[in-house]
């Protein structure tokens, strides 16, 4: 079975996400970045 998920992450690169999922024995077919928000300087 194939499933699609949308994640919203902070301070992570796609390679880091893929490695974390694979470490949890989750087979990753693809990771696609669909939107990138500008960082809010006041909240960092």
Buried (B, 14 or more C-beta within 10 A) or exposed (E): EEEEEEEEEEEEEEEEBBEEBEEEEEEEEEEEEEEEEEEEEEEE
